Structure formats: structure tokens, C-alpha cells
Amino acid sequence: MTDEPDGPEEVDGPGERTDERDGSTDDNGRGRVDDVEAEPSEGVFLVTAADDASAVLRDVESGQVHTLASNPGVEVDDAVEGTVAPEPPLHVAWSLVEVRERRSLTVSRSEESPTSNARSIAADQPVGELTRVERAGTGELHVLTVPDDGTEAAVGDLLDDREGLLERAARLGVARVEIRSAPGVVVVRYLP
């Protein structure tokens, strides 16, 4: 056993620690906030809140939330593919430093019935099952088999999860989410 410290910090006195890398300390023996530098983050983000002064973006893959120090012109329900970077000196607010693509997302309930193909998929699977079907081109369909008397409740639950629908749309690279239903079947269509 040795008396040497395990890491770069050593105790100088009661309640004070010095970081051997640069000598910085705080009153509680921790490194300063500005010693921690957040890295830029690249990805697809859903705008969950926006006003004239700022906006809040959530990474649709990691779930990390980024509060922007200013609003570069994004609106709620936009999907933004780009890069955010922390603003110095505290690195608690972010800036949208690159936008590769921006699209407005919508969620709607269609009065149209599911297609015959979707009804056939639903009939071939047990209640409670979900089948994902790739669309020709961009997007996909989610076919859910539900009890006949639970169709409206299932549609209501989906519509209540608006942000979840929008996040999936952003991940899939589409702009529209359309929900169709008939007794026993609910189809969520992710469309360009």
C-alpha cells in the first residue's frame, strides 16, 4: 500500500484540492465548471419548444436535450439535421452551428381506411402485435392489430404520444405522420 494519490488531484488542506494539471480549485475541492468542455453534438434534433429568444432541441437518438442561447429561426415540431455546440464560458447553453436539413413535421388522423395490404397484415398477426413495413421510397408503415372495440382508444393513445411519433418521423427522415384505422387495425404511416 502506498501513500500516493490515485489520480491527478491531491489534498492541500481541509476542504481544498488542487488539480495538478492546472492548479485550479473550487471551495469544495472540485475542478472549475469551465474546466469541463462539452463537445459539439451532431445528429437529428426535434424542436420541442421555441420562442423568439431561444429554442429547445432533443437529439432523437440519444434523448439529450440542448437549450439554444438564441433561436436561429426554428419552430416547434421542426426536425433539424445538423450540429449543436456549447457556448462558452459555462457550456450550459448551445448554438445551432450547422444545419444540413430542416423540415416541418406534422401528425394527422386520416379519415381514409387502412389499405387492403395493411388489413391483411393485421389479420395475420395476433392482437397486440406490430409489424413494420418499409414503404417503396422513403418511410415505413406500422401495422398494429388491436381488439375491435379498442380501436379508438389505441388511436387516442398514439395521438397522445405526439412527441414519440415526431421523433420516429425525424429518425426516419420523413415529414408526415398519418394515422389510419378500422375496427381491429391501426396503421401509422410515416411519409415523405
Rosetta blueprint (number, residue, H / E / L):
1 M L
2 T L
3 D L
4 E L
5 P L
6 D L
7 G L
8 P L
9 E E
10 E E
11 V E
12 D E
13 G E
14 P L
15 G L
16 E E
17 R E
18 T E
19 D E
20 E L
21 R L
22 D L
23 G L
24 S L
25 T L
26 D L
27 D L
28 N L
29 G L
30 R L
31 G L
32 R L
33 V H
34 D H
35 D H
36 V L
37 E L
38 A L
39 E L
40 P L
41 S E
42 E E
43 G E
44 V E
45 F E
46 L E
47 V E
48 T E
49 A E
50 A E
51 D L
52 D L
53 A L
54 S L
55 A E
56 V E
57 L E
58 R E
59 D E
60 V L
61 E L
62 S L
63 G L
64 Q L
65 V E
66 H E
67 T E
68 L E
69 A L
70 S L
71 N L
72 P L
73 G L
74 V L
75 E L
76 V L
77 D L
78 D E
79 A E
80 V E
81 E E
82 G E
83 T E
84 V E
85 A E
86 P E
87 E L
88 P L
89 P L
90 L L
91 H L
92 V L
93 A L
94 W E
95 S E
96 L E
97 V E
98 E E
99 V E
100 R E
101 E E
102 R E
103 R E
104 S E
105 L L
106 T E
107 V E
108 S E
109 R E
110 S L
111 E L
112 E L
113 S L
114 P L
115 T L
116 S H
117 N H
118 A H
119 R H
120 S H
121 I H
122 A H
123 A H
124 D L
125 Q L
126 P L
127 V L
128 G L
129 E L
130 L E
131 T E
132 R E
133 V E
134 E E
135 R L
136 A L
137 G L
138 T L
139 G L
140 E E
141 L E
142 H E
143 V E
144 L E
145 T E
146 V L
147 P L
148 D H
149 D H
150 G H
151 T H
152 E H
153 A H
154 A H
155 V H
156 G H
157 D H
158 L H
159 L H
160 D H
161 D L
162 R H
163 E H
164 G H
165 L H
166 L H
167 E H
168 R H
169 A H
170 A H
171 R H
172 L H
173 G L
174 V L
175 A L
176 R E
177 V E
178 E E
179 I E
180 R E
181 S E
182 A E
183 P L
184 G L
185 V E
186 V E
187 V E
188 V E
189 R E
190 Y E
191 L E
192 P L
